[in-house]
Amino acid sequence: MDALLDLADNWLGLRRIEVVVFADDEPAASFYGQYGFEQEASLRRYAFRDGAYRDTRLLTRLRQPAQSAPADEETALEAPPAAPVRESKEGKLAITIRGIEIDDWEDVAALRESGNVIYYTLQIPYLSRDAVRDRLENMPKNQRGLAAVVKDRVVGHLGLHLESGRRAHSAGLGMMVHADYQGRGVGTALMAAAINLAENWLALSRIELTVFTDNAAGVALYRKFGFEIEGTLRDCAFRNGRYVDAYLMSRIRDKV
Ligand SMILES: CC(C)(COP(=O)(O)OP(=O)(O)OC[C@H]1O[C@@H](n2cnc3c(N)ncnc32)[C@H](O)[C@@H]1OP(=O)(O)O)[C@@H](O)C(=O)NCCC(=O)NCCS
């Protein structure tokens, strides 16, 4: 461990190191504790062990104190985008959900660059349109992609990342809705379809995601569908000139 931390701190400059231990493995937790690892989250039904789904803990070590408090505003590259305006229920759209297709790449490129989407996701600015098309053309076999279509245009995209082996009951989820269509039920339609797919057709019992702690619309949508916060990941990602925290959230279906 001394060598590993020397490598991480002094040669790779890593900010966060994460490890997952079973919730009942006290010796492991105290071993990592000696090296400055702290518990950030309790992960429910995380892995299959000895005939049952078991809980685990996420332990992390930060190289420096958390930096998530707003830094010098002048270092920010741009102002945070305003929260999307919520439409009245009368403004609801006719939304069709279907599988994402390679031919959707131009709509996906447009939606990922719209308004607040890069800000609230782990997308990176200035990604080439070629890269967006390449991602759809070469989607890994463990990915399931859904598209929300309004008037023949893809305005929302959700991806499920299926885990394997002893975590084959789990999937990670990411989603985005075009800024012009946010607050109009597109995210709700995508999430309902994803949960149907995950739980009624793929026999998944854990769906997990991370969401930046300041993403009110995202957190509200996930809570509405029964996701619960399992912990706060400190300095989870770099965004617009500073590190930001994210919630780890999951939805558990224990009937499967
Ligand atoms: C977060 C996001 C996916 C939600 O999708 P959406 O189509 O805007 O959401 P919906 O219109 O279906 O609203 C779903 C729920 O979210 C909540 N919500 C939506 N907009 C909100 C806002 N501006 N503020 C607070 N809550 C909001 C409400 O609870 C709403 O349910 P209700 O209408 O029954 O009350 C979408 O806003 C988005 O893509 N944002 C930018 C990228 C992003 O944050 N992706 C997720 C990263 S984890």
The ligand as an ORCA input file, in Angstrom:
! r2SCAN-3c Opt
* xyz 0 1
  C     -32.144     15.894    -15.693
  C     -32.963     15.638    -16.967
  C     -32.527     14.303    -17.592
  C     -34.454     15.552    -16.593
  O     -35.196     15.341    -17.762
  P     -36.458     16.270    -18.090
  O     -37.040     15.841    -19.381
  O     -36.040     17.683    -17.983
  O     -37.407     15.871    -16.866
  P     -39.008     15.801    -16.827
  O     -39.602     16.955    -17.564
  O     -39.468     14.456    -17.229
  O     -39.236     16.011    -15.279
  C     -39.035     14.925    -14.399
  C     -39.030     15.390    -12.973
  O     -37.827     16.104    -12.738
  C     -38.106     17.166    -11.858
  N     -37.737     18.397    -12.544
  C     -37.735     18.657    -13.869
  N     -37.258     19.891    -14.102
  C     -36.933     20.415    -12.907
  C     -36.364     21.649    -12.485
  N     -36.021     22.606    -13.346
  N     -36.148     21.820    -11.164
  C     -36.469     20.873    -10.268
  N     -37.008     19.678    -10.613
  C     -37.239     19.467    -11.911
  C     -39.550     17.027    -11.460
  O     -39.630     16.224    -10.312
  C     -40.154     16.316    -12.611
  O     -41.255     15.524    -12.295
  P     -42.773     16.157    -12.308
  O     -42.920     16.922    -13.583
  O     -43.654     14.952    -12.251
  O     -42.837     17.013    -11.102
  C     -32.783     16.789    -17.993
  O     -33.197     17.991    -17.403
  C     -31.364     16.934    -18.513
  O     -30.991     16.254    -19.448
  N     -30.556     17.829    -17.918
  C     -29.187     18.099    -18.374
  C     -28.322     16.845    -18.383
  C     -28.464     16.074    -17.103
  O     -28.561     16.629    -16.031
  N     -28.412     14.730    -17.215
  C     -28.462     13.846    -16.047
  C     -27.111     13.725    -15.474
  S     -27.092     12.691    -14.014
*
